[in-house]
Amino acid sequence: MSLTKPTNARPVLGTLAVLGYIIMIVPILFVVSTAFSAGRTVSFPPKGFTLDWFGAALGNNSFMSALGSSMQLALIATALALAIGVPATIAMHRGKIPGKSIVQGLFLSPLVVPELVVGLALYQQIMVVLGLGNSVALLIGHTAILLPYAVRVTGASLALADPAIEEAARGLGASPLRAFFTVTLPLLRPGIFSAALLSFVTSFNNVPLSLLLQDRQFRTLPVTMLDYIQQNYDPTIAAMSTLLLAATVVVAIIAERTVGFAKIFGGINK
């Protein structure tokens, strides 16, 4: 009895892939095209062509203030997540920790728990019980949801590194601290950079946690844009979204050229 490989699998998978790309890309094209519309309201197809809405977006004081707040929050949360996640990753990969899988699962649990649940728990424990401010709860929440990226991506980079190189450095007389800074850290640098970039983008674009924990004095850009679109229906919001999309694409291209995401993410499955 001869076994034949199915020939209909590839066309079906190809069709599903094309449909997936269409579902993801077409809405983005609608938003980008609307940003250049000369009409006074959001409409498709666009009415004419103008760049005025980009000037309106950049000249909006609420957007610019929230942009600075989002960048500040994302930078601090990313730094804290890396400061906690990188040593934890090294300890889990190189050290002998009892219940290593349980510890790793705890670090990755924010990917499973809904952000609204995390936000509600932080609101109750940090703001209600401990009496701390919204900014503290928001920073802790953002740091918590970024820990999986710091641990997983850095762990992928560490999995690609040969531990024999570190052992050779110690065998040649290097202290553990010197071996870390001269051997381990350079090997981890691409993973740390990739984790930092993913963490920053995740924190910057976060809506559920920020919406629940922030106050009127500290507003992030995604929530400010959400408030704006509830009260206005002009293409300013589309222009701001297009600017953020363009900035993300530029940063991703630069990161791919300098680090190479394929190499880093290839180690995640190891």
C-alpha positions, 0 to 999 in steps of 0.5 A: 500500500503506497502512502501519498502526501496530501496535495491540497494542504498547501493551497488551503494554507496559502489561502488562509495566510492571504486572508490573514494578511488581508484582515490585518493590513486592510484596516490599517490602509483605511486609517492611513488613507483617511489621514490624508483626506481633505474632508472634515470628517472621517470617511472612506474613500478619502475626499481629496488630499491634504497634510493639514491633519498631521499638523493638527495632530502634532499641534495638539497639546493633549497629544504631545503631553500624553506622548511625553507621559507614555514615553516616560512610563514605557522607558522606566517600566522597560528598565525595571522589567529588564533589571528584574528579568535579565538576572532572573533569566540567567539564574533560571538557565545557569543556576540550580533553582528548585521548581525552575518551571514553576518560577518561569511560569510565574514570570510568564503568567502576565501573558495569560492573566487578563490585564483588566484583572491585573489592573483591578488587583493592583488598584485594590492592593496598592491604591486602596490597601497601601494608599499609594498613588495612581502613578505607582500602581501604573508603573508596577502594572506596566513592569509586571506585564513586561516581565514575560518579554524580558524573560522569554526573549532574553532567555532565547538569546541565552539559549543560543549562547554556548555555555562553554565560552563562559566556562572557558573564560572562568578557566582562564582565570576570569572572576564570575563578575568579569566573565559576566561583563566580558562574555555573557553580557555581549552574548545577551546584548541582542536579546536584551535589545530586542526585549527592550524594544518589544517591552517599550512598544507594549507599554507605550501601546497599552490601553486596558491597564492604563485606562484603569489605573491612570489619573487626570494628571498623568495621561498616556497617549493611547488613552488620550486618543481614545478619549479624543475619538469619543468626542471628535470625528475628524481625521486628526486621530488617523493622522496621529495613528499614522505617525505612530505606525510610521515610527514603529516601522522605522524602529523595527527596520533599524532593529532588524538591520542592527540586531536581527529579530529572526536570530533571536526569536529562533531561540525561543523554541529551543 
